[in-house]
Protein backbone atom coordinates (compact mmCIF):
# COMPACT_ATOMS: atom_id res chain seq x y z
CA UNK A 1 0.00 0.00 0.00
CA UNK A 2 0.98 3.60 -0.46
CA UNK A 3 2.27 5.40 2.54
CA UNK A 4 0.40 8.39 3.88
CA UNK A 5 3.03 10.78 2.50
CA UNK A 6 2.74 9.45 -1.05
CA UNK A 7 -1.05 9.48 -0.94
CA UNK A 8 -1.05 13.05 0.37
CA UNK A 9 1.41 14.15 -2.30
CA UNK A 10 -0.73 12.61 -5.04
CA UNK A 11 -3.77 14.39 -3.61
CA UNK A 12 -1.95 17.73 -3.70
CA UNK A 13 -0.88 17.13 -7.30
CA UNK A 14 -4.46 16.34 -8.33
CA UNK A 15 -5.68 19.43 -6.47
CA UNK A 16 -3.10 21.64 -8.21
CA UNK A 17 -4.08 20.29 -11.65
CA UNK A 18 -7.77 20.74 -10.85
CA UNK A 19 -7.22 24.38 -9.86
CA UNK A 20 -5.20 24.93 -13.06
CA UNK A 21 -7.97 23.33 -15.17
CA UNK A 22 -10.70 25.42 -13.52
CA UNK A 23 -8.75 28.63 -14.11
CA UNK A 24 -8.24 27.70 -17.77
CA UNK A 25 -11.93 26.85 -18.14
CA UNK A 26 -13.04 30.18 -16.69
CA UNK A 27 -10.60 32.06 -18.96
CA UNK A 28 -11.71 30.21 -22.11
CA UNK A 29 -14.02 31.60 -24.77
CA UNK A 30 -16.55 28.79 -24.28
CA UNK A 31 -20.14 29.56 -23.42
CA UNK A 32 -21.23 29.93 -19.82
CA UNK A 33 -23.16 26.66 -19.80
CA UNK A 34 -20.18 24.70 -21.09
CA UNK A 35 -17.89 26.30 -18.52
CA UNK A 36 -20.28 25.45 -15.69
CA UNK A 37 -20.55 21.83 -16.83
CA UNK A 38 -16.77 21.40 -17.04
CA UNK A 39 -16.21 22.99 -13.62
CA UNK A 40 -18.92 20.82 -12.04
CA UNK A 41 -17.45 17.70 -13.64
CA UNK A 42 -14.01 18.52 -12.25
CA UNK A 43 -15.40 19.34 -8.80
CA UNK A 44 -17.54 16.21 -8.44
CA UNK A 45 -15.21 13.75 -10.22
CA UNK A 46 -11.74 15.25 -9.71
CA UNK A 47 -9.58 12.58 -11.38
CA UNK A 48 -12.01 11.48 -14.10
CA UNK A 49 -13.09 15.06 -14.82
CA UNK A 50 -9.49 16.20 -15.09
CA UNK A 51 -8.58 13.38 -17.48
CA UNK A 52 -11.64 14.12 -19.64
CA UNK A 53 -10.81 17.82 -19.67
CA UNK A 54 -7.22 17.13 -20.76
CA UNK A 55 -8.47 14.84 -23.54
CA UNK A 56 -11.59 16.69 -24.70
CA UNK A 57 -11.52 20.22 -23.31
CA UNK A 58 -8.72 22.42 -24.61
CA UNK A 59 -8.43 22.76 -28.35
N, C-alpha and C positions, 0 to 999 in steps of 0.2 A: 504494500500500500504506500501511497504517497505520504510523506511527512507533512506535518501541519505547515511548515515553512514553504514547501513547494506548492501546496494547495493554495495558500494565501497569496503567494507570488503570482500564480496563474489567475487567481481571481482579480488581482490588481491589474494584470495585463488585459484581461477581458474588459474590465471597467474602463481602462484608458482607451481602448479601441472603441468601445461603445460611446464614450463621450466624444471622441473624434468623429465617429460616424454621425452622431446627432448634430454636431456643429456643421458638418458638411451638408447634411440634409437641409437644415434650416437656411443655409446660405445658397442652396441651389435655386435654379429658376423653375423648378417643378411647381405644380399647382398646390394650393393649400391642402386639399384633401389627400393628395399623394404624400405630401410631407407628413401629415398627421398619421397616416397609415404606416409609413416606414418607422416613424418614431415610436409608435405604439408597439409595432412588431419587435423592435429592438429592446424596448423596456420590458415587455412581457416574456419574450423568448431571447434572452441576451446572446447566447452562443449561436443558435439557429438563425435568429434575425440578423446578426452580424455577418454570418457566412452568406446568407441570401443577399444582403445589401452589397457585399463585396462582389458577388457574382452577377447580380442583376441591376443594382442601383446606379452606380456612376457610369456615365457613358464615356 
